[in-house]
Amino acid sequence: MLATLFRLSGILLRRGLILVTTLLLLAACAAVTPAPTLAVAQLAPNGTLRAAINYGNPLLATRDANGDARGVSVDLAQELARRLGVSLELVIYTAAGKVVEGIKAGDWDVGFFAIDPVRAADTDFTAPYLNIEGAYLVPEASPITRNEDVDRAGVRVAAAKGSAYDLYLTRTLKQARLVHAPTSQAVTDTLLAQKLEVAAGVKQQMQADARRLPGLRLLDGRFMEIRQAMAVPKGRADGADYLRKFVEEMKASGFIAGSLRRHGIEGAVVANPAGQE
């Protein structure tokens, strides 16, 4: 009986090893499966993936102590280049509006910025990979206490020119007036310098400014959800299709969640699968 048990154990062990080996081989094959030729040609037409990286949103990308780019958008760009089998060039910008301007100049092949119908005229978006909140900041003594109180006559709102929330507020504010700052980081300074009533921006930036500068108050809740996605210039259908599948895999695999943890990013939420936003 004991000998029989040993033989059965040996058989099961060998079968288990074979199964594990097979799974590892399948995983390895999947990892090196080449991207479709046309998708590679559209995403990296010069043999290098040129990825637009926006330092204007520190939730997506910043510089480390050595001055090198780091963040979730950088990690995604590196992984995409690896899968395409091409080299990577990071094209650095200081504001989302400048990234969008780079489309017409042909300066990049893949971008990371928020979905907006105005931007969709020149780009094809993936589904969002991150969701973040837009929030209002006001002086401590301001009579404005709710997001709904902002859109009133005589209220001036500072916003970064060309940002997702600038585009959104341009469409939705009926009485309040927008005043543009050059970058997201300059919005609150513009509020104070021009004695404006409200600053609008990414919630984490507004919170950081409230800690940095005394006499400011963050309104509860959010005035919009900012859906961060990847994008390609119009006219690259195969590249856009590959990119959409890539983003869904990065969400489902935990790659994006792991990147957020590794970089210590809080306040950004991994988006739901496409179609379930």
LUMNUPA-953683 format. One record per residue: x, y, z of N, C-alpha, C in turn. Coordinates in steps of 0.05 Angstrom, whole numbers, padded with zeros to 5 digits, always signed. Last residue first. Layout:
XYZXYZXYZ;...
This chain:
-00354+01045-00349-00347+01069-00335-00371+01082-00321;-00358+00999-00377-00370+00998-00351-00363+01023-00335;-00332+01006-00425-00361+01000-00426-00374+00999-00399;-00271+00980-00400-00285+00995-00421-00314+00986-00423;-00268+00972-00328-00264+00962-00356-00280+00979-00376;-00255+01032-00288-00269+01006-00294-00263+00997-00323;-00192+01061-00270-00218+01062-00283-00229+01034-00286;-00162+01071-00208-00161+01056-00233-00189+01054-00244;-00159+01135-00181-00172+01109-00180-00170+01096-00208;-00122+01178-00141-00127+01170-00168-00138+01141-00167;-00109+01185-00088-00130+01202-00099-00137+01196-00128;-00038+01178-00088-00064+01175-00075-00084+01193-00088;+00022+01147-00104+00001+01165-00114-00026+01158-00100;+00071+01120-00098+00058+01133-00075+00036+01152-00083;+00093+01089-00137+00099+01118-00137+00086+01134-00115;+00071+01040-00125+00100+01043-00126+00108+01072-00125;+00016+01049-00131+00027+01042-00105+00057+01048-00104;+00013+01058-00187+00004+01078-00168+00016+01074-00140;+00032+01008-00206+00047+01032-00211+00039+01055-00192;-00010+00975-00189+00017+00971-00178+00034+00995-00183;-00051+00994-00222-00054+00995-00192-00026+00993-00179;-00030+00980-00272-00034+01008-00265-00036+01012-00235;-00028+00923-00268-00004+00938-00275-00007+00967-00265;-00072+00891-00262-00061+00903-00238-00036+00920-00243;-00095+00871-00308-00073+00856-00297-00063+00867-00270;-00134+00908-00323-00142+00882-00312-00120+00867-00299;-00103+00952-00341-00122+00955-00319-00127+00928-00306;-00074+00929-00383-00060+00941-00361-00077+00946-00336;-00116+00913-00417-00099+00893-00404-00084+00904-00380;-00136+00963-00432-00153+00944-00418-00137+00923-00404;-00090+00983-00459-00100+00996-00435-00118+00978-00419;-00088+00947-00503-00066+00949-00485-00075+00961-00458;-00135+00959-00531-00131+00932-00518-00109+00933-00498;-00122+01011-00547-00145+01006-00530-00143+00979-00516;-00077+01002-00579-00074+01017-00554-00098+01013-00536;-00099+00976-00623-00080+00962-00606-00077+00976-00579;-00131+01018-00642-00143+00993-00634-00125+00977-00616;-00092+01056-00656-00111+01062-00635-00125+01037-00625;-00065+01028-00697-00051+01036-00673-00070+01042-00650;-00107+01026-00734-00096+01001-00724-00080+01006-00698;-00116+01082-00744-00137+01064-00733-00126+01039-00721;-00096+01137-00748-00080+01113-00741-00097+01092-00728;-00126+01183-00752-00115+01171-00777-00097+01147-00772;-00107+01226-00698-00127+01215-00716-00113+01203-00741;-00057+01208-00649-00068+01226-00669-00087+01212-00688;-00078+01173-00590-00061+01175-00614-00073+01195-00632;-00078+01165-00518-00089+01176-00543-00069+01175-00565;-00104+01144-00455-00082+01145-00474-00094+01153-00501;-00136+01183-00402-00134+01161-00422-00108+01164-00438;-00173+01203-00346-00147+01202-00359-00145+01178-00377;-00225+01241-00332-00220+01213-00341-00194+01213-00358;-00247+01274-00279-00228+01277-00300-00219+01249-00308;-00309+01297-00258-00291+01274-00258-00273+01276-00283;-00324+01359-00225-00323+01342-00248-00305+01318-00242;-00327+01382-00176-00343+01394-00196-00343+01378-00222;-00334+01347-00113-00320+01352-00138-00338+01367-00157;-00331+01356-00041-00340+01342-00065-00322+01349-00090;-00323+01421-00012-00328+01393-00010-00337+01382-00037;-00270+01467-00027-00299+01461-00026-00302+01430-00025;-00216+01487+00013-00225+01469-00009-00255+01464-00005;-00189+01550+00027-00208+01529+00035-00217+01513+00011;-00136+01591+00054-00151+01579+00032-00167+01556+00042;-00099+01611+00091-00122+01627+00084-00139+01617+00061;-00032+01594+00068-00052+01598+00089-00076+01614+00078;-00006+01546+00025-00013+01574+00028-00035+01578+00048;+00000+01491+00028+00024+01508+00023+00018+01537+00030;-00050+01469+00034-00030+01465+00055-00006+01484+00053;-00072+01486-00014-00085+01495+00012-00066+01491+00035;-00040+01459-00050-00038+01488-00049-00050+01499-00023;-00057+01407-00041-00029+01414-00035-00026+01444-00033;-00110+01411-00058-00104+01404-00030-00076+01412-00023;-00101+01422-00112-00115+01441-00096-00110+01436-00066;-00077+01374-00127-00062+01399-00130-00075+01420-00113;-00119+01338-00118-00094+01335-00103-00077+01360-00104;-00158+01356-00155-00163+01358-00126-00137+01356-00110;-00141+01399-00208-00141+01371-00198-00142+01372-00168;-00180+01461-00205-00158+01443-00213-00162+01415-00203;-00194+01530-00196-00203+01503-00204-00180+01486-00213;-00207+01582-00150-00187+01567-00166-00198+01539-00172;-00244+01642-00143-00243+01613-00142-00219+01604-00159;-00239+01698-00143-00257+01686-00124-00252+01656-00121;-00176+01735-00144-00199+01722-00157-00215+01708-00135;-00129+01768-00140-00151+01770-00121-00178+01759-00133;-00086+01758-00170-00106+01775-00183-00131+01778-00165;-00055+01727-00135-00043+01751-00147-00064+01770-00158;-00090+01684-00122-00081+01703-00101-00071+01729-00114;-00098+01659-00172-00121+01666-00154-00113+01688-00135;-00045+01648-00186-00061+01667-00202-00085+01677-00186;-00033+01609-00149-00018+01635-00148-00033+01656-00164;-00068+01570-00167-00073+01582-00141-00058+01608-00138;-00043+01558-00219-00071+01566-00216-00076+01581-00190;+00006+01538-00228+00004+01567-00225-00024+01577-00220;+00002+01484-00238+00016+01492-00213+00013+01522-00208;-00022+01484-00288-00038+01475-00265-00025+01485-00239;-00002+01544-00325+00000+01515-00318-00018+01509-00294;-00021+01597-00335-00005+01582-00356-00003+01552-00350;-00090+01612-00324-00063+01610-00314-00047+01593-00334;-00146+01651-00343-00127+01630-00349-00100+01634-00335;-00209+01656-00317-00184+01671-00319-00162+01650-00322;-00278+01654-00333-00253+01640-00330-00230+01659-00333;-00335+01675-00297-00316+01681-00318-00290+01667-00312;-00404+01654-00287-00377+01659-00277-00358+01662-00301;-00447+01639-00321-00445+01666-00310-00417+01673-00300;-00440+01587-00340-00457+01606-00355-00454+01635-00346;-00397+01533-00349-00402+01557-00334-00418+01577-00351;-00390+01493-00389-00412+01491-00369-00417+01516-00353;-00348+01501-00425-00374+01492-00435-00397+01496-00415;-00308+01516-00392-00314+01534-00414-00342+01527-00425;-00303+01472-00359-00315+01496-00348-00323+01516-00370;-00277+01437-00396-00303+01430-00385-00317+01455-00374;-00229+01464-00406-00247+01458-00428-00276+01452-00418;-00209+01464-00354-00213+01489-00368-00233+01485-00390;-00203+01410-00344-00224+01424-00329-00229+01452-00341;-00162+01397-00380-00188+01384-00383-00210+01400-00368;-00128+01458-00401-00131+01434-00385-00159+01422-00389;-00124+01506-00428-00123+01482-00444-00125+01456-00428;-00098+01540-00373-00106+01542-00401-00103+01515-00415;-00122+01527-00310-00099+01524-00328-00108+01523-00356;-00162+01577-00279-00159+01550-00289-00135+01550-00308;-00200+01617-00234-00174+01611-00246-00172+01582-00254;-00259+01651-00241-00248+01625-00235-00221+01621-00249;-00300+01700-00212-00278+01694-00231-00263+01669-00222;-00365+01723-00206-00345+01703-00197-00325+01698-00219;-00403+01755-00229-00382+01768-00213-00361+01749-00202;-00456+01709-00227-00445+01733-00238-00425+01746-00219;-00437+01640-00215-00453+01664-00210-00440+01689-00221;-00419+01584-00202-00428+01595-00228-00448+01618-00223;-00411+01569-00148-00389+01581-00163-00400+01596-00188;-00448+01541-00120-00448+01570-00116-00428+01584-00134;-00440+01488-00127-00462+01500-00142-00462+01530-00140;-00402+01476-00090-00394+01476-00118-00415+01491-00134;-00409+01519-00032-00415+01495-00047-00406+01498-00076;-00394+01567-00010-00391+01544+00007-00397+01517-00008;-00374+01633-00015-00379+01609-00031-00374+01584-00014;-00356+01675+00014-00383+01666+00019-00391+01641+00004;-00288+01670+00038-00307+01671+00015-00335+01662+00024;-00248+01666+00074-00270+01684+00081-00291+01685+00059;-00210+01633+00049-00224+01624+00073-00249+01640+00079;-00216+01629-00023-00206+01642+00002-00223+01634+00026;-00223+01563-00052-00231+01591-00049-00217+01603-00024;-00221+01513-00102-00208+01524-00078-00216+01554-00076;-00253+01455-00128-00251+01484-00126-00237+01492-00100;-00232+01398-00167-00242+01411-00143-00238+01441-00144;-00237+01337-00202-00232+01366-00204-00246+01379-00180;-00208+01273-00192-00229+01292-00188-00220+01321-00192;-00195+01217-00237-00188+01235-00215-00209+01257-00214;-00185+01152-00262-00204+01173-00257-00195+01190-00233;-00149+01118-00313-00150+01130-00286-00173+01150-00285;-00159+01101-00363-00145+01082-00346-00144+01092-00317;-00216+01107-00408-00198+01117-00387-00184+01095-00372;-00207+01079-00474-00223+01083-00450-00205+01093-00428;-00167+01120-00519-00174+01094-00507-00196+01100-00486;-00181+01167-00571-00176+01160-00543-00181+01130-00538;-00154+01200-00624-00170+01177-00617-00162+01168-00589;-00154+01271-00639-00142+01247-00628-00163+01225-00625;-00180+01316-00658-00153+01311-00669-00141+01284-00659;-00228+01317-00632-00228+01325-00660-00201+01318-00673;-00220+01307-00579-00227+01284-00596-00228+01291-00626;-00216+01356-00554-00192+01342-00561-00197+01319-00580;-00271+01365-00546-00255+01383-00562-00229+01370-00572;-00287+01323-00511-00296+01324-00539-00281+01343-00557;-00236+01291-00474-00252+01314-00478-00261+01315-00507;-00197+01254-00428-00216+01253-00450-00233+01279-00451;-00131+01277-00409-00159+01271-00403-00177+01272-00428;-00071+01242-00432-00086+01265-00422-00116+01258-00421;-00017+01221-00462-00031+01215-00438-00046+01240-00428;-00001+01197-00529-00004+01217-00508-00019+01207-00484;+00042+01178-00581+00023+01169-00560+00023+01190-00538;+00073+01208-00615+00057+01187-00626+00036+01176-00607;+00091+01278-00626+00090+01254-00611+00071+01234-00624;+00092+01321-00661+00115+01318-00643+00114+01292-00627;+00060+01345-00700+00070+01318-00704+00093+01311-00686;+00035+01392-00692+00063+01394-00701+00075+01366-00706;-00014+01375-00674-00013+01388-00700+00016+01390-00711;+00002+01356-00623-00010+01338-00643-00007+01350-00671;+00019+01396-00590+00039+01380-00603+00028+01361-00624;-00027+01415-00566-00015+01431-00588+00006+01415-00603;-00031+01377-00526-00051+01377-00548-00040+01393-00571;+00011+01393-00493+00011+01366-00505-00007+01366-00529;-00007+01442-00477+00016+01441-00495+00019+01414-00508;-00049+01428-00444-00055+01443-00468-00032+01443-00487;-00022+01404-00401-00037+01387-00420-00043+01402-00446;+00046+01425-00390+00017+01429-00387+00003+01412-00408;+00098+01414-00400+00092+01424-00373+00062+01429-00369;+00127+01355-00431+00111+01380-00432+00105+01388-00403;+00173+01314-00467+00164+01326-00442+00149+01352-00446;+00174+01254-00494+00171+01282-00503+00158+01297-00480;+00215+01200-00491+00196+01215-00476+00197+01244-00485;+00223+01146-00533+00231+01173-00529+00209+01188-00514;+00243+01078-00537+00224+01098-00526+00237+01125-00524;+00246+01026-00587+00258+01043-00567+00237+01065-00559;+00204+00967-00593+00217+00991-00604+00230+01007-00581;+00167+00927-00584+00194+00920-00592+00209+00943-00604;+00118+00933-00562+00120+00939-00591+00148+00931-00602;+00130+00922-00510+00112+00904-00524+00113+00908-00555;+00162+00966-00497+00172+00938-00495+00156+00919-00511;+00126+01008-00504+00150+01006-00522+00161+00978-00521;+00091+00996-00461+00082+00996-00489+00105+00993-00508;+00125+01003-00417+00114+00977-00423+00103+00975-00451;+00136+01059-00422+00158+01039-00423+00147+01011-00429;+00084+01080-00416+00099+01084-00441+00122+01064-00444;+00072+01064-00364+00056+01054-00386+00071+01057-00413;+00111+01093-00336+00111+01064-00334+00095+01052-00358;+00093+01145-00348+00120+01136-00356+00122+01106-00356;+00044+01146-00323+00045+01149-00352+00072+01140-00363;+00060+01139-00269+00045+01118-00282+00045+01121-00312;+00130+01159-00258+00101+01161-00255+00086+01140-00272;+00185+01200-00279+00174+01177-00265+00144+01181-00262;+00244+01225-00310+00215+01223-00310+00206+01197-00295;+00300+01250-00272+00288+01231-00292+00258+01230-00288;+00325+01279-00234+00315+01294-00257+00302+01276-00278;+00338+01252-00189+00359+01254-00210+00350+01269-00235;+00292+01251-00160+00315+01267-00149+00337+01270-00170;+00243+01254-00214+00254+01243-00189+00278+01260-00181;+00187+01290-00239+00216+01284-00240+00225+01273-00214;+00124+01260-00256+00141+01280-00243+00170+01273-00249;+00058+01243-00277+00087+01242-00281+00100+01265-00266;+00006+01239-00255+00013+01223-00278+00044+01221-00281;+00001+01273-00213-00010+01246-00209-00001+01227-00232;+00020+01321-00232+00038+01304-00217+00027+01277-00210;+00010+01350-00290-00006+01335-00272+00012+01315-00257;+00051+01372-00319+00032+01390-00308+00013+01377-00288;+00084+01338-00345+00091+01344-00317+00071+01362-00304;+00066+01292-00391+00057+01318-00380+00065+01321-00351;+00094+01263-00447+00093+01261-00417+00087+01289-00406;+00085+01228-00505+00082+01255-00493+00077+01252-00463;+00130+01185-00535+00108+01187-00516+00107+01215-00503;+00148+01155-00591+00150+01181-00579+00126+01186-00562;+00181+01097-00605+00155+01107-00594+00160+01134-00580;+00215+01089-00665+00217+01097-00637+00189+01107-00628;+00206+01082-00718+00221+01061-00704+00225+01067-00674;+00173+01120-00737+00202+01124-00742+00219+01103-00728;+00123+01104-00720+00129+01105-00749+00158+01109-00755;+00095+01075-00676+00124+01082-00676+00133+01084-00705;+00043+01067-00688+00049+01077-00661+00078+01086-00659;+00044+01048-00740+00029+01072-00734+00035+01084-00707;+00076+01003-00738+00083+01024-00757+00069+01050-00751;+00048+00972-00701+00075+00982-00694+00082+01005-00712;+00002+00962-00732+00000+00977-00706+00027+00988-00698;+00024+00931-00773+00013+00958-00779+00010+00975-00754;+00041+00885-00744+00060+00902-00759+00049+00930-00764;+00018+00871-00678+00014+00871-00707+00031+00892-00721;+00071+00852-00632+00047+00868-00639+00043+00867-00669;+00092+00785-00615+00096+00811-00628+00070+00826-00634;+00096+00756-00553+00080+00757-00577+00083+00784-00590;+00122+00752-00506+00138+00760-00529+00123+00760-00555;+00083+00736-00470+00099+00760-00464+00114+00770-00488;+00065+00688-00491+00047+00711-00491+00063+00737-00487;+00109+00656-00480+00101+00661-00508+00084+00686-00510;+00107+00656-00425+00130+00667-00438+00124+00674-00467;+00059+00629-00416+00062+00657-00407+00085+00671-00421;+00072+00580-00438+00050+00596-00450+00052+00625-00442;+00112+00565-00402+00118+00569-00430+00097+00585-00444;+00082+00562-00355+00104+00581-00357+00111+00587-00386;+00047+00520-00368+00036+00547-00363+00058+00568-00365;+00085+00478-00373+00068+00486-00396+00057+00514-00392;+00104+00476-00321+00122+00482-00342+00107+00492-00367;+00057+00460-00294+00070+00485-00287+00088+00494-00310;+00049+00409-00318+00029+00431-00320+00041+00458-00315;+00095+00383-00303+00090+00386-00331+00070+00409-00335;+00088+00383-00248+00111+00397-00259+00106+00402-00289;+00042+00351-00244+00041+00379-00235+00064+00395-00247;+00061+00303-00263+00040+00317-00278+00038+00346-00270;+00098+00292-00223+00108+00296-00250+00087+00311-00267;+00063+00287-00179+00084+00308-00179+00093+00314-00207;+00032+00243-00194+00019+00270-00191+00040+00292-00191;+00072+00204-00194+00058+00210-00219+00045+00238-00217;+00087+00205-00140+00107+00211-00161+00093+00219-00187;+00040+00188-00116+00051+00215-00110+00070+00224-00131;+00037+00136-00136+00016+00156-00143+00026+00185-00138;+00082+00114-00111+00081+00115-00141+00060+00136-00150;+00068+00120-00057+00092+00133-00067+00091+00136-00098;+00023+00086-00056+00020+00114-00051+00044+00131-00061;+00049+00037-00067+00029+00047-00086+00025+00077-00082;+00079+00031-00021+00093+00034-00047+00074+00046-00067;+00038+00025+00017+00056+00049+00018+00070+00053-00008;+00016-00024+00000+00000+00000+00000+00017+00025+00000;
